[in-house]
Amino acid sequence: MFWLAGYVFDSSVSAAEHDQRPSILQMNIEWLTVSKISVIEQLASPIKALVPVLQETHCTTADKLAIPIFSLAGSVLSRKHGLATFVHERLESSQIDQPPEQSETEWLCVDIAGYKIINICKLLPSRLTPITVLTFRHPRLYAGDSNAYIG
């Protein structure tokens, strides 16, 4: 299962400013494979996604986290879950923060052109609470897999 996400067009912002806003492709990838990397490339191109945000990569080494024309901005390596945030090669990025090891929630925050992109995966059966993930200043976007059940 995957979700596509982007940003809302704000008519008060110039076209040049919109070109610098990161557009997002968010997916629960459930094992990153060569064929899924091809799908990511095919999905990213028409929507001009600059930031693929992946959950459940199931990668234990960063060398398997590679998508053509994208750089790995940050990752949480895990055989059971795992996260990866990629950034188009023309953009600069830096990983800001991630939780301590053994945290019940996987997340990482990457800064891309002044925007904070927080990639998050709530692990079952943990609870997602306001203190689970740090709050970052605007502009920010939280994207991920909450494993939420509505009952």
Long-range contacts (C-beta under 8 A, 24 or more apart in sequence): 1-28, 1-30, 2-26, 2-27, 2-28, 2-29, 2-43, 3-27, 3-28, 4-43, 4-47, 5-143, 6-47, 6-49, 7-141, 20-113, 21-113, 21-115, 22-50, 22-51, 22-87, 22-91, 22-112, 22-113, 22-115, 22-117, 23-47, 23-48, 23-49, 23-50, 23-51, 24-49, 24-50, 24-51, 24-52, 24-53, 24-117, 24-141, 24-143, 25-49, 25-51, 25-52, 25-53, 26-52, 26-53, 26-54, 26-143, 26-144, 27-52, 27-53, 27-54, 27-55, 28-54, 28-55, 28-56, 28-121, 28-145, 29-54, 29-55, 29-56, 29-57, 30-56, 30-58, 31-56, 31-57, 31-58, 32-57, 32-58, 32-59, 32-64, 32-65, 32-84, 37-66, 37-67, 37-68, 40-67, 41-67, 41-68, 41-69, 44-70, 50-87, 50-88, 50-91, 50-112, 51-85, 51-86, 51-87, 51-88, 51-91, 51-112, 51-117, 52-84, 52-85, 52-86, 53-84, 53-85, 53-86, 53-117, 53-119, 53-143, 53-144, 54-83, 54-84, 54-85, 54-86, 54-119, 55-81, 55-82, 55-83, 55-106, 55-119, 55-120, 55-121, 55-144, 55-145, 56-81, 56-82, 56-121, 56-145, 57-81, 57-82, 57-83, 57-84, 58-82, 59-84, 73-110, 73-112, 74-98, 74-108, 74-109, 74-110, 74-119, 75-108, 76-106, 76-107, 76-108, 78-106, 81-106, 81-121, 81-123, 82-106, 83-107, 83-108, 83-119, 83-120, 83-121, 83-144, 84-119, 85-110, 85-117, 85-119, 87-112, 96-136, 97-134, 99-133, 104-132, 105-132, 105-133, 107-132, 107-133, 107-144, 109-134, 109-136, 114-139, 115-139, 115-140, 115-141, 116-140, 116-141, 117-141, 117-143, 118-142, 118-143, 118-144, 119-143, 119-144, 120-144, 120-145, 120-146, 121-145, 121-147, 122-146, 122-147, 122-148, 123-147
